Amino acid sequence: MDEVYKIYNPGINEVRALDGVTLRIEKGEFIAIVGHSGSGKSTLMNIMGCLDTPTSGTYELSGEKVGNLKESRLSEIRNRIIGFVFQNFNLIPSLSAIENVELPLLYKGMRKEMRHRIAAEALERVGLKDRMNHRPYELSGGQQQRVAVARAIAAKPPIILADEPTGNLDSKSGKEVLELLKELNAEGRTVVLITHDMSIAEQAGRIIRICDGRIIGSDAEQKTGT
């Protein structure tokens, strides 16, 4: 990502959600992006995840310049490369846990038997083997977020983008979700974690600090035993 800007209402009243961001993330890194509300961290994640496009600048993902691609191509890249975990879980209330996890596999055109098997394996991976047929309202917040993690990893994407994934959880559930993300990173996936909580960010291998749409610091946190 080189000199990326995201500007709303260009002109006198313009808002620079991103103001010349240059950032490089290597394959297999565990990155935490830290900033207060309104700092630009979620806008940054949306562009990194091909959910939005920059006003100007260059964004390259897995060797492909994606900043100016059409939505159809961006959607294809998202489905193939990226798994998302959001603060509010984004589960469909009328669907069971396993049906929620199957959704991105359905969009890939995967046949029913295969997607059911893969979704079941993902839920077992996050410790919800006995909750597969429960709907979101029958699950705790921590369990719902683990369903969201299972959905993100079911298709085995190389990149996981997690936007405040522990924000709506108690400390125990938050720690469990964070441990899952660390395990995924240890297996080789690139993990980008958006947070305002430094105690969460310090679990990552590198901390990127953002304020007013600008990168103001990048700290390598070489840790062992965490």
N, C-alpha and C positions, 0 to 999 in steps of 0.2 A: 504494500500500500504506500503510494508516494504522493505527497501534497494533496490529500483528499479533503475536499470541502463539501459540506452539505448546508445549503443556504435556503432558508424559507423567507418569503416576502422580499425578494431582492429589491434593493433601493434604500430609501431613507429609514424605513422601519424593519430592515432585514434582521433576521436572526441567524447567526452562524452556529448551527448545532455542532458542526465539525469545522475547525478553522485551520486547515493546512496540516492534517495528520499524516505523518510518515511512520510506518510501523512494519516490521518484518517478524513473522512468526515461523519458526522452523518446524518441520514435521516431527511429531512426537513430543513437542513441548507441552507443559502444563502452565498456562498463563492466567493470571488474575488481572482483570482490569478494574481499577478502583476509582471511585469518584462519588461526590455527593449527588443528590437528586438534581437533575438539570445540567449535569456536567458534560453530557454528550455520550456517556458510556453505552446507553441502549441504542442510540443512533448508530454508534460505531458497530455494535453487534449486528444490527439490522443490515448494514452494508456488508459486513464480513459474511453474514449468512445469506446474502443474495435476496433478502427480503425488501431491500431498497437499493437505490442506485445513487452514486455521488453526483453533486452538481458539477464538480470538476475534479480533476486528478485521475490517477491511475490505480486500479485495484486488480491485482493478479492473484488468482486462486488455482493452486495445483497446476501452474504453468500456463493458465489461460486468462487473458485479460477479460474481465467480466463486467467492468464498470458500465459499459454502454450496450449490453446485450438486451435482446427482447425478452419479455416476461416468460415466454414459452421456454426459451433456452435457460433462463435463470431457474425456472421451476424444475427443469430436468437436472440441473446441477445440484440444486437443493436435495432432490430425492435420491441422488446417487452418492453424494459426498458428505452431507451434513445431517447430524441428528440434533434436534433442539430440545432443551429442557427449560420450561418457563416457571416463573414464580407462582403463577396461579393455576398450574397443572395443565389447563386447557384440555381436560378430558370431556368427552361427550356424555352427559348424564344418563341418557337412555341406553347406552351400550355397556356391556360388561367389561371387566378389565381386559380380558383377552381380545374382545372385539375392538377395544380402543387401540391395543397394541397392533392389531392386524391392519388398521387403516392405512398406514404408509405402504404396507406391503401390497394392499389392494390397489393403491394408486400406481404401483410398479407393474401391475398386470399379472401378479403372481397367482397361480391357481390355488383354490381353496385349501386343499389338503396340505400343501407346502407352507402356506402362510400361517395356517393354524399350528402346525408343528413348530415353526420358527418362533411364533409369538409365545407359545407355551414354554419353549426353551428360554426365551428372554425373561419371562415372568419367574421362572424357576431360578434363574440367575440372580434376580433381585430379591429372592426370598418370599415370593408370593405364590408358590405352587398351589397352596390351599385356598387362594382367594381369586382364582382365575375367573370364576363366574359371578363374582360380586360386582355390583354397580358402584360408581364412585361414592354415592351417599352412604353406602354400607362399609366404607373404608375410612380409616383415620387419615389425617393430613399427610403423615409420613408415608402411609401405604399408597395414597394417591400419587405422591411424588415419585415413589418407586415404580408405579405403573408408567408414569411419564418417562422415567429413565429407561424402562424396558422398551417403551415405544421408540425412544430415540436410538437405542442400540440394536433393535431387532434386525435391521437390514445390514448391520455391521458397517456403518459409515466410518471413514477414517477420521472425521472431525466431529467433535461434540461441542456445541455452543450452549452454555447454561447461563441464563439470565436470572440472577438472584434466586437460585434454586432452593436455598434454605430460608428464604425470607419469610415464609408463612408457616414455618415449622418450629416445634419446640426444640430445645438444644439437643436432646437425644436423637430425635428423628433427623435433625439437620446434620448431626455427626455421621449418621448412617448413610445419608445420601452423599455426603462429601467423601466418605470412604469408598463408595461405589465409583465415584468419578476418579479417585486416585487409582483404583484397581484398573479401570479402563485405560488410564494413561500408562500404567505400568505394562499393559499389554501392547502398547504401541500407538494408541490413538492420541491425536492432538486434542487437548481439552482447553477451551477458553471459558473462563468463569467470570461473569460480571457480578460485582458485589460492592456494597458500601462498607462492609464489615472487615476491618483489617485482620481480625483474628481468623477469619475465613481465608482471606487473601494470602496470609502468611503460610498456608498449606501448599501453595503453588510453587513452582520452580522459579517463576519470574513475576514480578509485580509491575504493571503498567499503571501509572497515575495520570488521570485526565481531569482537567478543570477548564470550564468555559470553552469546551470544544478543542482544547489543545493538550497534547501530551506534555506533561511537566516533569516526568521522571520515569525511569525504568530501573528496577532493582532486581538483581539476581539473588534469590533466596536459596542458597544451597543447603539443603537440610537432609538429615538422615534420621531414620526411625520415626517419621511422621506419616 
